[in-house]
Each structure stands twice: as C-alpha cells, then as structure tokens.
Amino acid sequence: MSEKKPFNEVKDTSLETQLAEFVTVPPSEQNAFDLFPTSWSTAFEDVKTQGHYPGTKDPRINWLLENVNLAGKSVLELGPLEAGHTYMLEKSGAKVLAVEANKGAFLRSLIVKNHLNLSAKFLLGDFDKLNLANQSFELVLASGVLYHMTNPVEFLKKISRASNKLFLWTHYFEPDLDKWNDCLANHLEDGKWEYENPEIVNIDGLEIRLVKYNYKDALGWSGFCGGTEVYSKWIFKDDLLKLLDLLGFSQLKISFDDDEHQNGPSFCVLAEK
C-alpha cells in the first residue's frame, strides 16, 4: 500500500485551482495564448501558437462571402473552434452569435475575441440542445460540425427551421473507397468507419444512410474538439443533398468537393430556400 502524502504535499490540479494562479511576467497579448500551449489548431499573424490552420483566412469562408452579402445580417455560428471564422464573418459586417460546446475551444475563442476586438457573442453549451423555437437568423453556419453529430438528420431538421440560408462544410461518406485518400486505407480497414452495415433513417419516404465513425486515438489529444460522444455518424453526400432539398432548400451551391481530403471526403454547401 502506498504511503499517504501529507495534505500540504497533495497538489490540486483542478481547473479552478490553476486559474487562481498569478502570471508573473510582463503583460502581453501572447500570455493569454500561452495558457493553452499544446491545444491550438489556429495560426495567427501576430502571436505564436502550436496551430497551423489559417482560420482567419479560410478560402471556404471567402467563397461563402463571395456568394452572400452578410453586412448587417444575423449569423448563428455553430462550433466556432477558435473564432477564426467568427473574425471573418464579423469583418464582412455580420452580427454573430457563436455557440461552442468544447470548454477549451470556448475559452480560446474568448482569448481571440479579446485579441481581435470582436463584438460577437459566444455561448458555452451543446448547440444540439439549443432552443431555436422562437429564433431566426439570416444565416446558420455549421463548418466542421455535421460529421461530429450522432444524429445529423435531426440536427439538420432543427437548424433548417431557424434560417432560409445554411452554410455547411462537412465530411461525408463516399461508398467508392477507391476515391479516398490513400493515407486513410488503414483506418478504413481497422473499423474507424463501420461502413459495411450503414444505418438507414427514413424521413418522409427518403432513406438516408449513415455510417458510424469512431474517434479512437483522437480522444486523447488536449485540443480535441470533436463531438460530445466517442463516435459520430457520417452521412452519404447524395443523401445529404436530397435531405436539404426535402427541407426546403431548393438552391444548392457546392464547392471545395474533395474526395481525397486527408481526413475523409468533404465539401462545402450553401443552401438557400
């Protein structure tokens, strides 16, 4: 039996205790970013992070802004990650409400909000449980979140009632495995995607195929910002487009369709009623 340590030798590693510590170096913009030394995904011009993702210059959001004038418009952003897209939306004139479920990503977004002087409102919570019954927005933006949902069909039904415009960037399941990036071959074989028996969801006669995706080792990374469960479900691309049409989005624009994306097939969809 191990010897019990005296009370004054037991180190409390809780978040509240860590946040009670003082910073003893000169004040700087960098200090706040250094609170998360290994968790950043986003790269910024004037501060240092471990991230490489150009979130404040994302060509996918530039494509959206070329197709939709958001000046003075209300935008619901689901899963802002580290507020890179929030910055781009606000710079275009949008009024942004951003909802983030991951605690670390939420705090990093607040750091970026402070650093870039954003006016956007950030809420911490599960946007899948967001009450949208009496809310409407001129755009709902869900970039990098649909493929993290365990019930993407219900999620799309819910957000489709909150706006006449949706912007999605998402991974999808491509049944022709020869089209996938070769670097994913081992993951396809070891069951990361359980594609042999897809789940079938029926909505108003439309059959939608879903493939279970297991996060596995990704769950161990401090910067993990996936779903709230240990798995999610990926939707087939054709089924997603048919579902959007069923939900009333008669105008669909597609861009950045990439079968060989290193994390799995993906594309952007701008859907308008």
C-alpha positions in Angstrom: 0.0 0.0 0.0 1.4 3.4 -1.0 2.1 5.9 1.8 -0.5 8.6 2.0 1.0 12.1 1.4 0.6 14.9 3.9 -2.2 17.3 3.0 0.3 20.1 2.1 2.0 17.8 -0.4 -1.1 16.9 -2.3 -1.2 19.0 -5.5 -4.6 20.2 -6.6 -4.7 20.1 -10.4 -8.3 21.2 -10.8 -9.1 23.9 -13.4 -10.3 26.3 -10.8 -7.0 26.0 -8.8 -4.9 26.5 -11.9 -6.9 29.6 -12.9 -6.3 31.0 -9.4 -2.6 31.2 -10.1 -0.9 34.5 -10.9 1.1 35.4 -14.0 4.4 37.0 -13.0 5.7 38.0 -16.4 5.1 41.4 -18.1 1.6 41.8 -19.6 1.3 40.9 -23.3 -1.1 39.6 -25.9 0.9 36.4 -26.0 0.4 35.5 -22.4 -3.3 34.5 -22.9 -2.4 32.3 -25.9 0.2 30.6 -23.8 -2.4 29.3 -21.4 -3.1 26.6 -24.0 0.5 25.6 -25.1 -0.5 22.4 -27.0 -4.1 22.8 -27.8 -4.4 25.5 -30.5 -5.4 24.5 -34.0 -5.3 28.0 -35.5 -2.4 30.1 -36.6 -2.5 33.8 -36.0 -0.2 36.5 -37.6 1.0 38.4 -34.5 1.0 35.8 -31.8 2.5 32.3 -31.6 0.5 29.1 -31.3 1.1 25.5 -32.0 -1.6 25.6 -34.7 -1.2 25.7 -38.4 -4.8 26.1 -39.6 -5.3 29.5 -41.3 -8.7 30.1 -39.7 -8.8 33.8 -40.2 -8.1 33.5 -43.9 -10.1 30.4 -44.8 -10.9 30.2 -48.5 -14.1 28.3 -47.8 -15.4 31.3 -45.8 -14.2 33.7 -48.6 -16.2 31.6 -51.0 -19.3 32.0 -48.8 -18.8 35.8 -48.6 -18.5 36.0 -52.4 -21.9 34.4 -52.7 -23.8 36.0 -49.7 -23.7 39.6 -48.5 -23.7 39.4 -44.8 -23.4 43.2 -44.0 -25.7 43.9 -41.1 -27.1 40.3 -41.2 -27.5 38.0 -38.2 -25.5 34.8 -38.2 -25.7 31.8 -35.9 -22.3 30.1 -36.0 -22.2 26.6 -34.6 -18.8 25.4 -33.4 -16.5 28.4 -33.8 -13.5 26.4 -32.7 -11.1 29.3 -32.1 -13.1 32.2 -33.6 -11.2 32.4 -36.9 -14.4 32.2 -38.9 -16.1 34.5 -36.4 -13.5 37.1 -37.2 -14.0 36.7 -41.0 -17.8 36.9 -40.6 -17.7 40.0 -38.4 -15.2 41.6 -40.7 -17.7 41.2 -43.5 -20.3 43.1 -41.4 -22.2 40.2 -39.9 -23.6 40.2 -36.4 -22.5 36.8 -34.9 -23.8 34.6 -32.2 -21.4 31.7 -31.8 -22.1 28.5 -29.8 -19.3 26.2 -28.7 -19.6 23.0 -26.6 -16.0 22.3 -26.0 -14.7 24.1 -22.9 -11.2 24.6 -24.2 -12.3 25.9 -27.6 -14.8 28.2 -25.9 -12.0 29.8 -23.7 -9.7 30.0 -26.7 -12.4 31.8 -28.6 -12.7 34.3 -25.8 -9.0 34.9 -26.0 -9.2 35.5 -29.7 -12.3 37.8 -29.2 -10.2 39.9 -26.8 -7.2 39.9 -29.1 -9.0 40.8 -32.3 -11.6 43.1 -30.6 -14.6 41.2 -31.7 -18.1 42.1 -30.9 -19.5 38.6 -31.4 -21.4 36.9 -28.5 -20.0 33.5 -27.5 -22.2 30.9 -25.6 -20.8 27.8 -24.0 -23.1 24.8 -24.4 -24.3 21.9 -26.6 -25.7 23.6 -29.7 -27.6 20.3 -30.5 -29.7 21.3 -27.4 -30.0 25.0 -28.4 -33.7 26.1 -28.3 -34.3 27.7 -31.7 -38.1 27.6 -31.5 -38.5 31.4 -31.4 -35.2 32.4 -33.0 -34.4 33.1 -36.6 -31.1 34.1 -38.3 -30.3 35.2 -41.8 -27.6 32.5 -42.0 -26.7 29.4 -40.0 -23.1 28.5 -40.4 -22.1 25.0 -39.4 -18.5 24.5 -40.6 -16.8 21.3 -39.4 -19.7 20.1 -37.2 -22.2 18.0 -39.1 -19.8 15.0 -39.2 -19.4 15.2 -35.4 -23.1 14.7 -34.8 -24.6 11.4 -33.6 -27.9 12.3 -35.2 -27.1 14.6 -38.2 -30.6 14.2 -39.7 -32.4 15.7 -36.7 -29.7 18.3 -36.4 -30.3 19.5 -40.0 -34.1 19.4 -39.5 -33.7 21.7 -36.4 -31.4 24.3 -37.9 -33.3 24.4 -41.2 -36.2 25.9 -39.3 -34.0 28.7 -37.9 -32.9 30.2 -41.3 -33.5 30.4 -45.0 -29.8 30.0 -45.6 -27.4 27.3 -44.4 -23.6 27.1 -45.0 -22.1 23.7 -44.3 -18.6 22.4 -44.6 -18.6 18.8 -43.8 -17.0 15.4 -44.3 -19.3 12.8 -45.9 -19.2 9.1 -46.6 -18.1 8.1 -50.1 -19.0 4.4 -50.8 -16.4 4.1 -53.5 -13.4 3.6 -51.3 -11.0 3.8 -54.2 -11.7 7.6 -54.3 -10.4 8.1 -50.7 -7.0 9.4 -49.8 -4.6 6.5 -49.7 -3.4 7.6 -46.2 -6.8 6.5 -44.8 -6.6 2.9 -46.1 -5.5 1.5 -42.7 -8.3 3.4 -40.9 -10.9 2.1 -43.3 -9.7 -1.4 -42.7 -9.4 -1.2 -38.9 -13.1 -0.1 -38.4 -12.8 3.6 -37.8 -15.7 3.8 -40.2 -18.3 1.0 -39.7 -19.4 1.2 -43.3 -20.4 -2.4 -44.1 -23.8 -2.0 -42.5 -24.9 1.6 -42.7 -27.8 2.8 -40.6 -30.9 3.7 -42.6 -33.0 6.7 -41.4 -36.4 7.3 -43.1 -37.7 10.8 -43.3 -40.9 11.3 -45.3 -40.1 8.4 -47.5 -36.5 9.5 -48.1 -33.9 6.9 -47.0 -30.8 8.4 -45.6 -27.7 6.3 -45.0 -25.4 6.9 -42.0 -22.0 5.4 -41.2 -20.7 5.2 -37.7 -17.3 6.9 -37.2 -15.2 6.1 -34.1 -12.8 8.8 -32.8 -10.5 6.3 -31.2 -7.0 7.8 -30.5 -8.1 11.4 -31.3 -9.9 11.4 -28.0 -6.6 11.6 -26.2 -5.5 15.0 -27.6 -5.9 18.1 -25.4 -7.1 20.1 -28.4 -9.8 17.6 -29.4 -12.9 19.5 -30.5 -15.0 16.7 -32.0 -18.4 15.6 -30.8 -19.8 15.1 -27.3 -19.7 11.3 -27.7 -16.9 8.8 -28.6 -18.4 8.4 -32.1 -20.4 10.3 -34.7 -22.3 9.4 -37.8 -21.3 10.4 -41.4 -24.0 11.0 -44.0 -23.7 9.9 -47.6 -23.3 13.0 -49.9 -26.2 12.3 -52.2 -28.5 11.6 -49.2 -27.4 14.9 -47.6 -28.3 16.9 -50.8 -31.6 15.1 -51.1 -32.4 15.9 -47.4 -31.6 19.6 -47.9 -34.0 19.7 -50.8 -36.6 17.9 -48.8 -36.2 20.5 -46.0 -37.0 23.3 -48.5 -33.6 24.4 -49.7 -34.2 24.5 -53.4 -31.0 26.3 -54.3 -27.7 24.4 -53.6 -24.2 25.6 -54.4 -21.3 23.2 -53.9 -17.6 24.0 -53.8 -14.4 22.5 -52.4 -15.6 19.0 -53.1 -12.6 16.8 -52.3 -12.8 13.0 -52.4 -9.1 12.8 -51.4 -9.2 15.1 -48.3 -6.7 13.7 -45.7 -9.4 13.2 -43.2 -12.1 11.9 -45.5 -14.2 13.1 -48.4 -15.6 16.6 -47.8 -17.4 19.6 -49.4 -19.0 23.0 -48.9 -22.7 23.5 -49.5 -24.5 26.8 -49.5 -28.2 26.0 -49.3 -31.0 28.6 -49.8 -34.7 28.4 -49.7 
